[in-house]
């Protein structure tokens, strides 16, 4: 079967009549483009967190994996690469840096020497205890001046965007590609 879709999946029907964007450059200007605005906020959050974690010896490429290892229990390089959406080479470099700082160590599983487990050290746990307060502080910096109701509304709206995007991706995955039959 050959996929004859020129530019990915065909548009799916919308669940509501909201069509805020029409595809013009004015519609998608940086001041109005929700995607660009969300990305900008994401970048700013990470820069502020980096400022907070720098004194404890961590960069963004180090505090995120360390937190995932300790809080979410991710314990293999392959799983870490999947969650961070990076290639295994980047994961190896991140783990090399964390290991050189004494925050983690890699151990082979005796039953299957091909499997490597990431084990946090006591020093890694101590440093990780400082990451969540840094993230909280960065979020509070960005939410300065918001009321509690506005924060709840913002969270609800972002969650709805996530659900909409996940729903679209699921429908796209479930929609069979057109076939090129003679």
N, C-alpha and C positions, 0 to 999 in steps of 0.2 A: 504494500500500500504506500502510496506517495502522498505526502502532505502538500496540498496545493494552496495552502493559506499564504498569501503574499507577505503579510506582516504580523504573524501570530494569530491568536484565536479571533474569531469574529466577535463583534460586540454582543454582549448578552443583554437581554431585556432588563430594564431598570425596575426595581421594586417600587420606586416612587417617581413622581413626576419632576423631581428636582434635577434640573440641568443647569447648574450655576455657570459652568464654563462652556463657551461655544467654540473654543479652539483658536481664537484670535490672539495676537500678541498683547493687546491691551488686557484681555482676560487673564493672561498668564504672566503678567508683569510681576516682578519680585514682591511688590507690596500687596498683591492679591492672591498669589499662588500658594495655596495651603501646603503643597508638597515642599516648596522652597522654604516657607516659613517654619514648618516642622523641622526640616533639616537644619536650618539656621539655629533654632532653639537647641536641637540635639548637639550641634557643634559647640555652642556656647556653654552648655551644661558640662560637656566633657572638658573644655578648657578650664572652667572654674574648678572642677574636681581635680584636674591635673595640678592646678595651683595649690590645692589643699593637700594632695598626696605627695607632692615633690619633696617636702621636708622629711617625709618618712622613707624616702628613697624609691618611690614608685612612679612610673609613667603610666599613661592610659593603657599601653600595651602590656603592662604588668599588673596593675591593680584589678583590671577586669578579669583576667584569667585566674588570678589568686582568689578573688571573691567567688567566682564560679566553682573553683575547686573546694573551697571551704564551706560556702553556704549551700550550694546546690549539689554538692557531693560528686561532682564530675571527677573521675579518677583515671581516665585514659587519655592519651594525646589525641586519639582519633575522635573521641566524643567531644573533647574540648575544641578541636578544629571545626566540627560540625556546628556546635552551638555558637561559636564566634564567627562562623562563616568565613574562615580563612583556610588556606592550603596547609598541608602538613609541614611544609618547610617553614612557614611563618610560625606555626605552633612550636616546632622544634627550637627555633630561635628564641621565642618567648620563654619557653621552659629553660633553655640554657641560661638566660639572664636571671630568671627567678632562682634557679639552682645555684648560680654563682654568688648570689646575694644571701644564700642560705635559707630561702623561704620555702623551698620544696626540694624533694629528692625523687629520683626515678628508680623504681625497683622492678626487676623482672619477676614475673609470677613463676614460682618453682614448678607448678604443674604444667605450665605452658610457657617456655622461655621466650616465645614470640611476643607475648603480651607484656606491656610495660604499664605499671601503675604509677600514678602521681601521688606522692605522699607529702602532705604539708608538714613542715617542721614546727617546733615550738616557737621559733622566731617568726615564721610565717604566720602562725596563728596570732601572735602578739601584734604584728603589723596589720593584719586583716581586721583586728578589732578597731583600728583607727579609720578604716575605709568607709564603713557605713555612716559614721558621723560626718565625714567629709562630703559624702553624697547628700545627706540630709541638709547640710549647710548650703551646698550648691543649689539644691531644689528650693530652699527657703529664699535664697538670693533672688531667684527667678520669679518666685511667687510673691515678692514684696509688694504690698499694696492691694493684693487680692483679698476679698472677703472669703470666709469659709464656704459660703454658698457658691461663689465663683469657682473656687478650687474644685468643689464637688461637680459642678457643671462641666468644667474643663475635662476632668477625668472621665465623666460620662460621655462627652462628645468624642474624646480620643478613643475610648473603648468602642463606640459605635463605628468609628472609621475603621478600626481594626476588624471588627466583625464584618463590615461591608467588604473590605479587601479580601479577607479570608474566604468569605462566601463566593466572591467572584472567582478567586483562584480555584476553589473547589469545583465550581460549575465549569470552569475552563478545562480542568483536568478530566471531568466526567463527560465532556462533549467530544464525541469522536471526530477525528479529523476527516475532512472530505476525502474521498478516494478518487483516484484517477483511473477510471475503468474504461476500457475500449468499447 
